[in-house]
Amino acid sequence: MIRGEQGREESPVSAAVNVLASGQAKALMALAQAVSDRQESLPWLLEAARDGNADAFAALVRRFQASTYQFILRMVRRGAVAEDLSQDVFVRMWRNLGHIESADMLPGWLRRVAANAVIDHWRKEESRQRRVRELREHPIARRIVRPSTRMESREALGGVQEAIETLPAKLKSVLVLRMREGLSYEELADVLGLSVNAVRSRLFRARQELLEALKHSSAADYLAQMYGPGDGRRGT
């Protein structure tokens, strides 16, 4: 007879059955873990989401939600706007799952879509601000608004951030991604769908317009120093 784990005597046959059962249980646990790991992998989640698996899509959103939100927030600097645009990004992802060829492409695809969402937002803001300016410049509005109020409004636009907000969306996007994300020219070209030469050209124009907007401001010297020949970042 053979003594088992509890000290009880077992027949050789019983002992062999128990060993096999124990080994089988471990094998099943390992198999279950392997299946779980596979179901949490990015390729599996993407494929399952393409097939209409809502849980898999929710897992994809959870995986990229924080990084997408932070990426957008660094550009728009307004939490509520960043939340809305992040939701737009994942709605676009849901609609375009069939066009994302591989899991390796997904992070870069999301960053491009997020950047485009921000640019679209800026363009809408440009349109709204243009309408506001037109109303303010109307002869009746100019008579109603006191000169001192207009002067205070102009002073409130001082500073680098305010000047950046006045740039056209296509210039603001390349400048903000360069300044706040530290992207190289090659990375900017990939995110914005431009050539490297186009990125260089837009950056140059953005910096010139920014310096022009701030030429009477104390921030102008700082910017001129920052954007001298080569700005000390990658890809210059």
VOPAGU-2260 file (C-alpha; in pm, 1 decimal, decimal comma):
REM VOPAGU-2260
SITE   aa  ch    i         X         Y         Z
SITE  MET   A    0       0,0       0,0       0,0
SITE  ILE   A    1     101,2     365,3     -53,7
SITE  ARG   A    2      37,1     648,7     190,5
SITE  GLY   A    3    -137,4     948,1      33,1
SITE  GLU   A    4    -109,1    1318,3     117,5
SITE  GLN   A    5    -339,9    1282,1     423,0
SITE  GLY   A    6    -144,3     987,3     558,0
SITE  ARG   A    7    -410,2     739,2     451,1
SITE  GLU   A    8    -303,6     420,3     284,7
SITE  GLU   A    9    -398,4     402,9     -85,1
SITE  SER   A   10    -373,4     130,1    -336,8
SITE  PRO   A   11    -128,5     186,3    -622,2
SITE  VAL   A   12    -424,4     228,3    -857,3
SITE  SER   A   13    -588,4     496,8    -637,6
SITE  ALA   A   14    -258,7     678,0    -596,7
SITE  ALA   A   15    -207,5     680,3    -974,2
SITE  VAL   A   16    -560,5     813,6   -1031,2
SITE  ASN   A   17    -504,1    1093,6    -778,9
SITE  VAL   A   18    -174,7    1193,3    -941,2
SITE  LEU   A   19    -337,3    1199,8   -1283,5
SITE  ALA   A   20    -631,5    1401,0   -1151,2
SITE  SER   A   21    -398,2    1651,9    -989,1
SITE  GLY   A   22    -195,5    1686,1   -1307,0
SITE  GLN   A   23    -511,1    1722,0   -1513,7
SITE  ALA   A   24    -640,3    1996,7   -1284,0
SITE  LYS   A   25    -314,4    2188,7   -1319,7
SITE  ALA   A   26    -326,2    2144,9   -1695,8
SITE  LEU   A   27    -684,1    2272,4   -1705,7
SITE  MET   A   28    -589,1    2572,7   -1492,7
SITE  ALA   A   29    -296,5    2648,9   -1721,8
SITE  LEU   A   30    -522,9    2616,7   -2024,3
SITE  ALA   A   31    -780,8    2848,0   -1869,7
SITE  GLN   A   32    -510,4    3105,3   -1795,1
SITE  ALA   A   33    -379,4    3080,1   -2149,2
SITE  VAL   A   34    -728,8    3135,7   -2289,1
SITE  SER   A   35    -778,2    3432,9   -2054,6
SITE  ASP   A   36    -444,4    3585,6   -2159,2
SITE  ARG   A   37    -531,2    3540,4   -2524,6
SITE  GLN   A   38    -868,5    3704,1   -2478,3
SITE  GLU   A   39    -697,9    4004,8   -2317,9
SITE  SER   A   40    -443,9    4044,0   -2598,9
SITE  LEU   A   41    -483,9    4337,8   -2833,6
SITE  PRO   A   42    -512,3    4129,8   -3154,3
SITE  TRP   A   43    -785,3    3912,0   -3003,2
SITE  LEU   A   44    -979,8    4211,4   -2871,1
SITE  LEU   A   45    -960,7    4386,7   -3207,4
SITE  GLU   A   46   -1073,6    4078,8   -3397,7
SITE  ALA   A   47   -1357,5    4011,9   -3152,4
SITE  ALA   A   48   -1470,1    4375,5   -3167,2
SITE  ARG   A   49   -1478,0    4353,5   -3547,2
SITE  ASP   A   50   -1710,7    4055,3   -3508,5
SITE  GLY   A   51   -1949,0    4265,4   -3298,6
SITE  ASN   A   52   -1833,3    4162,5   -2950,7
SITE  ALA   A   53   -1934,9    4461,5   -2736,1
SITE  ASP   A   54   -1732,4    4344,5   -2435,8
SITE  ALA   A   55   -1418,3    4328,2   -2648,7
SITE  PHE   A   56   -1480,0    4679,2   -2780,1
SITE  ALA   A   57   -1535,9    4804,0   -2423,7
SITE  ALA   A   58   -1203,7    4645,8   -2325,5
SITE  LEU   A   59   -1032,7    4828,4   -2613,7
SITE  VAL   A   60   -1180,8    5157,1   -2497,1
SITE  ARG   A   61   -1064,9    5094,5   -2139,5
SITE  ARG   A   62    -714,9    5013,7   -2262,9
SITE  PHE   A   63    -672,9    5338,1   -2457,9
SITE  GLN   A   64    -913,9    5575,2   -2281,8
SITE  ALA   A   65    -669,1    5736,8   -2041,2
SITE  SER   A   66    -387,8    5786,8   -2293,5
SITE  THR   A   67    -626,9    5928,3   -2554,6
SITE  TYR   A   68    -781,9    6168,1   -2303,1
SITE  GLN   A   69    -441,8    6290,2   -2183,5
SITE  PHE   A   70    -318,8    6335,7   -2541,4
SITE  ILE   A   71    -620,8    6551,8   -2625,4
SITE  LEU   A   72    -614,4    6737,7   -2292,6
SITE  ARG   A   73    -255,1    6850,7   -2350,2
SITE  MET   A   74    -372,6    7008,3   -2675,3
SITE  VAL   A   75    -703,2    7169,7   -2574,2
SITE  ARG   A   76    -631,7    7224,2   -2201,5
SITE  ARG   A   77    -998,3    7195,7   -2110,4
SITE  GLY   A   78   -1114,7    6879,6   -1935,4
SITE  ALA   A   79   -1475,4    6887,5   -2054,5
SITE  VAL   A   80   -1368,4    6940,0   -2416,0
SITE  ALA   A   81   -1110,0    6661,1   -2388,4
SITE  GLU   A   82   -1376,9    6421,7   -2257,4
SITE  ASP   A   83   -1615,4    6504,0   -2542,7
SITE  LEU   A   84   -1346,5    6468,6   -2807,4
SITE  SER   A   85   -1224,4    6141,0   -2655,1
SITE  GLN   A   86   -1574,2    5999,6   -2689,7
SITE  ASP   A   87   -1580,0    6113,9   -3052,0
SITE  VAL   A   88   -1253,1    5931,7   -3113,0
SITE  PHE   A   89   -1391,1    5600,6   -2986,3
SITE  VAL   A   90   -1712,7    5643,1   -3182,5
SITE  ARG   A   91   -1495,2    5680,1   -3492,7
SITE  MET   A   92   -1297,7    5373,2   -3389,6
SITE  TRP   A   93   -1618,9    5169,6   -3364,0
SITE  ARG   A   94   -1724,8    5283,8   -3710,3
SITE  ASN   A   95   -1386,2    5208,8   -3863,7
SITE  LEU   A   96   -1286,9    4880,0   -3699,6
SITE  GLY   A   97   -1289,4    4711,3   -4039,1
SITE  HIS   A   98   -1032,3    4958,5   -4172,3
SITE  ILE   A   99    -777,5    4902,4   -3894,4
SITE  GLU   A  100    -564,5    4633,2   -4054,2
SITE  SER   A  101    -374,9    4510,8   -3748,5
SITE  ALA   A  102    -351,1    4558,9   -3373,7
SITE  ASP   A  103      -5,6    4713,0   -3415,1
SITE  MET   A  104    -162,4    4996,6   -3613,8
SITE  LEU   A  105    -428,4    5080,2   -3354,5
SITE  PRO   A  106    -228,6    5311,7   -3119,5
SITE  GLY   A  107    -102,5    5523,0   -3409,6
SITE  TRP   A  108    -446,7    5523,3   -3571,6
SITE  LEU   A  109    -604,7    5649,6   -3249,7
SITE  ARG   A  110    -348,1    5926,5   -3216,3
SITE  ARG   A  111    -413,4    6044,6   -3572,2
SITE  VAL   A  112    -789,8    6040,8   -3517,5
SITE  ALA   A  113    -749,0    6227,1   -3187,1
SITE  ALA   A  114    -534,7    6493,3   -3352,9
SITE  ASN   A  115    -791,8    6534,1   -3631,8
SITE  ALA   A  116   -1072,7    6559,3   -3375,7
SITE  VAL   A  117    -888,2    6843,0   -3204,0
SITE  ILE   A  118    -827,4    7019,6   -3536,8
SITE  ASP   A  119   -1197,9    6991,6   -3621,7
SITE  HIS   A  120   -1281,6    7137,7   -3280,1
SITE  TRP   A  121   -1042,9    7428,4   -3335,6
SITE  ARG   A  122   -1194,9    7499,6   -3676,1
SITE  LYS   A  123   -1541,5    7519,0   -3523,6
SITE  GLU   A  124   -1402,2    7750,8   -3256,3
SITE  GLU   A  125   -1246,7    7966,0   -3530,1
SITE  SER   A  126   -1584,5    7997,4   -3700,2
SITE  ARG   A  127   -1755,5    8088,8   -3373,0
SITE  GLN   A  128   -1489,3    8343,9   -3282,1
SITE  ARG   A  129   -1509,0    8495,3   -3630,0
SITE  ARG   A  130   -1883,4    8548,2   -3587,2
SITE  VAL   A  131   -1824,3    8704,5   -3245,4
SITE  ARG   A  132   -1563,4    8940,2   -3391,9
SITE  GLU   A  133   -1801,4    9039,9   -3669,9
SITE  LEU   A  134   -2067,9    9122,6   -3414,3
SITE  ARG   A  135   -1823,0    9322,0   -3202,3
SITE  GLU   A  136   -1705,7    9517,9   -3506,3
SITE  HIS   A  137   -2058,8    9611,0   -3606,1
SITE  PRO   A  138   -2100,6    9994,3   -3582,5
SITE  ILE   A  139   -2378,6    9963,0   -3326,0
SITE  ALA   A  140   -2174,8    9725,1   -3107,8
SITE  ARG   A  141   -1871,9    9957,4   -3124,5
SITE  ARG   A  142   -2081,1   10245,3   -2996,2
SITE  ILE   A  143   -2223,5   10036,8   -2711,9
SITE  VAL   A  144   -1891,3    9889,7   -2587,0
SITE  ARG   A  145   -1687,2   10142,9   -2392,6
SITE  PRO   A  146   -1327,4   10203,5   -2519,4
SITE  SER   A  147   -1187,8   10101,2   -2181,8
SITE  THR   A  148   -1367,2    9766,1   -2209,6
SITE  ARG   A  149   -1222,1    9703,9   -2555,6
SITE  MET   A  150    -876,0    9787,8   -2424,5
SITE  GLU   A  151    -916,2    9543,1   -2134,9
SITE  SER   A  152   -1026,3    9275,4   -2383,4
SITE  ARG   A  153    -712,7    9329,5   -2595,3
SITE  GLU   A  154    -492,0    9312,8   -2286,6
SITE  ALA   A  155    -659,8    8986,8   -2183,5
SITE  LEU   A  156    -539,7    8833,8   -2512,5
SITE  GLY   A  157    -176,2    8885,2   -2415,8
SITE  GLY   A  158      52,6    8591,8   -2345,6
SITE  VAL   A  159     168,2    8291,7   -2540,2
SITE  GLN   A  160    -134,4    8068,6   -2484,8
SITE  GLU   A  161    -378,9    8332,5   -2599,5
SITE  ALA   A  162    -169,1    8400,2   -2907,6
SITE  ILE   A  163    -157,5    8029,6   -2993,6
SITE  GLU   A  164    -535,5    8015,9   -2974,8
SITE  THR   A  165    -555,8    8280,6   -3246,9
SITE  LEU   A  166    -359,8    8073,5   -3499,1
SITE  PRO   A  167    -542,1    7893,6   -3781,9
SITE  ALA   A  168    -618,3    7530,3   -3695,3
SITE  LYS   A  169    -369,1    7384,0   -3944,2
SITE  LEU   A  170     -88,4    7592,0   -3793,2
SITE  LYS   A  171    -199,3    7556,6   -3434,7
SITE  SER   A  172    -212,8    7175,9   -3461,5
SITE  VAL   A  173     146,7    7136,0   -3578,3
SITE  LEU   A  174     277,0    7389,9   -3324,5
SITE  VAL   A  175      89,5    7243,3   -3026,9
SITE  LEU   A  176     189,5    6886,1   -3110,5
SITE  ARG   A  177     549,9    7002,3   -3139,7
SITE  MET   A  178     550,9    7210,7   -2821,5
SITE  ARG   A  179     333,4    7000,2   -2589,1
SITE  GLU   A  180     389,8    6649,0   -2721,7
SITE  GLY   A  181     750,5    6694,3   -2833,4
SITE  LEU   A  182     686,8    6507,0   -3159,1
SITE  SER   A  183     963,1    6491,1   -3418,6
SITE  TYR   A  184     903,2    6616,4   -3772,4
SITE  GLU   A  185     857,8    6255,9   -3887,5
SITE  GLU   A  186     604,1    6185,3   -3612,2
SITE  LEU   A  187     416,9    6505,1   -3691,9
SITE  ALA   A  188     403,5    6406,0   -4057,2
SITE  ASP   A  189     258,7    6065,9   -3963,6
SITE  VAL   A  190      -2,1    6203,8   -3722,6
SITE  LEU   A  191    -117,8    6485,9   -3949,5
SITE  GLY   A  192     -87,0    6302,4   -4281,2
SITE  LEU   A  193     164,4    6551,6   -4422,7
SITE  SER   A  194     509,1    6536,9   -4576,8
SITE  VAL   A  195     806,0    6630,3   -4357,3
SITE  ASN   A  196     864,6    6937,9   -4574,7
SITE  ALA   A  197     502,1    7046,5   -4523,0
SITE  VAL   A  198     548,2    7004,2   -4146,2
SITE  ARG   A  199     859,9    7222,7   -4153,9
SITE  SER   A  200     678,4    7486,0   -4359,4
SITE  ARG   A  201     375,7    7496,1   -4127,3
SITE  LEU   A  202     594,2    7513,0   -3817,5
SITE  PHE   A  203     785,6    7805,0   -3964,4
SITE  ARG   A  204     464,5    7989,7   -4052,5
SITE  ALA   A  205     312,9    7915,7   -3710,8
SITE  ARG   A  206     617,6    8052,3   -3530,6
SITE  GLN   A  207     628,9    8363,1   -3748,4
SITE  GLU   A  208     259,4    8435,8   -3689,4
SITE  LEU   A  209     302,8    8374,6   -3317,7
SITE  LEU   A  210     596,9    8613,8   -3299,2
SITE  GLU   A  211     403,3    8870,0   -3500,7
SITE  ALA   A  212     105,3    8841,2   -3266,0
SITE  LEU   A  213     333,9    8896,2   -2967,3
SITE  LYS   A  214     577,2    9150,6   -3110,8
SITE  HIS   A  215     460,2    9414,6   -2864,2
SITE  SER   A  216     451,5    9168,0   -2574,0
SITE  SER   A  217     719,8    9076,1   -2322,3
SITE  ALA   A  218     675,5    8714,8   -2436,5
SITE  ALA   A  219     816,2    8796,6   -2781,6
SITE  ASP   A  220    1181,8    8783,6   -2670,2
SITE  TYR   A  221    1120,7    8449,6   -2499,3
SITE  LEU   A  222     963,5    8303,1   -2811,9
SITE  ALA   A  223    1234,0    8441,3   -3039,0
SITE  GLN   A  224    1491,5    8273,6   -2818,3
SITE  MET   A  225    1293,6    7948,1   -2808,7
SITE  TYR   A  226    1243,4    7938,2   -3184,5
SITE  GLY   A  227    1585,4    8041,9   -3297,1
SITE  PRO   A  228    1778,8    7828,3   -3549,9
SITE  GLY   A  229    1676,7    7479,7   -3431,9
SITE  ASP   A  230    1456,6    7453,7   -3126,6
SITE  GLY   A  231    1649,5    7185,7   -2945,4
SITE  ARG   A  232    1388,0    6917,0   -3007,8
SITE  ARG   A  233    1401,8    6587,9   -3189,9
SITE  GLY   A  234    1396,8    6586,3   -3567,3
SITE  THR   A  235    1528,8    6941,9   -3619,6
